Amino acid sequence: MNKEELMNILPHRDHMLLVDEAEVIDGVAHGKKKITGDEFFLKGHFPGNPIVPGVILCEILGQSACVLFKDQAEGKDITTLFTGLTNVRFKNQVKPGDVFETECSIIKSKGPFYWAKGIGKVDGKLCVSAEFSFAIFPAEEGNV
């Protein structure tokens, strides 16, 4: 899926759509984000030594996991909301010029709530690992 196709699943737009492409292989979501150096979050984090903030890496993980719900989102306006992050570990920095690659899978679900795990790497080196939960609602509901 490219950015245009991702917008059919994700409500994110403009600077907050943080996944360039994604696909599902054997039930695992694989996403990619090329860090160009022009991203809004690098302007102040940190001048002269730009590093992608950890919270942004977690957001990229969450957005890439949402491609697992392509069939559920088909033709619907949905909102996906984080409900929790646990066991987050940062191992290596992500900097301009890097291609941040994710692998995410759902570990359980109940109603509109889903629990997932994911990792993010650059050139095969682990940068972040996390477990996270989120909820999927029709866009007009959107409250957890």
C-alpha positions as semicolon CSV with decimal commas, in nm:
position;residue;x (nm);y (nm);z (nm)
1;M;0,000;0,000;0,000
2;N;0,120;0,348;-0,080
3;K;0,028;0,669;0,110
4;E;-0,294;0,721;-0,087
5;E;-0,410;0,367;-0,010
6;L;-0,310;0,403;0,355
7;M;-0,536;0,709;0,383
8;N;-0,832;0,476;0,318
9;I;-0,751;0,304;0,649
10;L;-0,583;0,571;0,860
11;P;-0,744;0,903;0,955
12;H;-0,401;1,073;0,967
13;R;-0,324;1,344;0,713
14;D;-0,055;1,593;0,623
15;H;0,243;1,579;0,859
16;M;0,094;1,310;1,084
17;L;0,067;1,034;0,823
18;L;0,402;0,879;0,911
19;V;0,407;0,561;0,702
20;D;0,521;0,581;0,338
21;E;0,423;0,226;0,245
22;A;0,300;-0,091;0,412
23;E;0,195;-0,444;0,337
24;V;0,077;-0,755;0,517
25;I;0,285;-1,072;0,480
26;D;0,166;-1,387;0,658
27;G;-0,038;-1,185;0,909
28;V;0,246;-0,946;0,992
29;A;0,229;-0,576;0,899
30;H;0,549;-0,443;0,740
31;G;0,583;-0,067;0,710
32;K;0,846;0,177;0,586
33;K;0,919;0,540;0,657
34;K;1,205;0,723;0,486
35;I;1,338;0,992;0,719
36;T;1,423;1,283;0,490
37;G;1,538;1,536;0,747
38;D;1,256;1,777;0,660
39;E;1,006;1,631;0,910
40;F;0,849;1,877;1,156
41;F;0,963;1,677;1,459
42;L;1,332;1,704;1,367
43;K;1,341;2,085;1,371
44;G;1,380;2,098;1,748
45;H;1,493;1,743;1,828
46;F;1,784;1,828;1,823
47;P;1,928;2,126;1,629
48;G;2,258;2,017;1,474
49;N;2,197;1,653;1,570
50;P;1,850;1,551;1,449
51;I;1,716;1,229;1,602
52;V;1,363;1,094;1,550
53;P;1,183;1,118;1,888
54;G;1,086;0,787;2,048
55;V;0,720;0,885;2,060
56;I;0,726;0,928;1,680
57;L;0,881;0,583;1,638
58;C;0,595;0,441;1,847
59;E;0,341;0,629;1,633
60;I;0,496;0,480;1,317
61;L;0,463;0,133;1,471
62;G;0,097;0,196;1,552
63;Q;0,017;0,333;1,207
64;S;0,188;0,044;1,031
65;A;-0,007;-0,208;1,242
66;C;-0,333;-0,059;1,115
67;V;-0,284;-0,214;0,770
68;L;-0,388;-0,539;0,936
69;F;-0,741;-0,394;0,939
70;K;-0,770;-0,314;0,569
71;D;-1,068;-0,545;0,523
72;Q;-1,250;-0,403;0,826
73;A;-1,191;-0,046;0,711
74;E;-1,300;-0,106;0,351
75;G;-1,552;0,165;0,265
76;K;-1,581;0,287;0,625
77;D;-1,458;0,600;0,798
78;I;-1,276;0,471;1,107
79;T;-1,066;0,620;1,384
80;T;-0,782;0,428;1,545
81;L;-0,670;0,545;1,888
82;F;-0,379;0,434;2,102
83;T;-0,497;0,307;2,439
84;G;-0,160;0,204;2,581
85;L;0,211;0,147;2,532
86;T;0,410;-0,102;2,739
87;N;0,754;-0,257;2,741
88;V;0,891;0,010;2,509
89;R;1,266;-0,017;2,457
90;F;1,486;0,209;2,245
91;K;1,809;0,051;2,123
92;N;1,945;0,266;1,838
93;Q;1,883;0,614;1,702
94;V;1,691;0,690;1,383
95;K;1,831;0,984;1,186
96;P;1,780;1,165;0,855
97;G;1,860;0,941;0,560
98;D;1,746;0,627;0,742
99;V;1,467;0,401;0,622
100;F;1,278;0,294;0,934
101;E;1,119;-0,049;0,879
102;T;0,852;-0,197;1,105
103;E;0,707;-0,539;1,174
104;C;0,388;-0,554;1,379
105;S;0,141;-0,826;1,470
106;I;-0,179;-0,851;1,669
107;I;-0,148;-1,067;1,979
108;K;-0,511;-1,050;2,097
109;S;-0,836;-0,864;2,054
110;K;-1,162;-0,805;2,237
111;G;-1,439;-0,597;2,084
112;P;-1,298;-0,277;1,942
113;F;-0,972;-0,321;2,140
114;Y;-0,654;-0,476;2,002
115;W;-0,316;-0,559;2,154
116;A;-0,010;-0,571;1,933
117;K;0,364;-0,601;1,941
118;G;0,609;-0,444;1,707
119;I;0,969;-0,373;1,626
120;G;1,138;-0,104;1,421
121;K;1,476;-0,141;1,253
122;V;1,719;0,052;1,036
123;D;1,951;-0,154;0,815
124;G;1,860;-0,464;1,015
125;K;1,956;-0,304;1,350
126;L;1,684;-0,297;1,616
127;C;1,589;0,060;1,709
128;V;1,268;0,011;1,908
129;S;1,048;-0,267;2,037
130;A;0,709;-0,219;2,201
131;E;0,378;-0,368;2,295
132;F;0,079;-0,144;2,241
133;S;-0,296;-0,141;2,244
134;F;-0,549;0,055;2,047
135;A;-0,917;0,078;1,970
136;I;-1,097;0,105;1,638
137;F;-1,421;0,300;1,621
138;P;-1,642;0,442;1,350
139;A;-1,509;0,797;1,302
140;E;-1,813;0,963;1,458
141;E;-1,772;0,772;1,788
142;G;-1,397;0,805;1,849
143;N;-1,412;0,798;2,231
144;V;-1,241;0,538;2,442
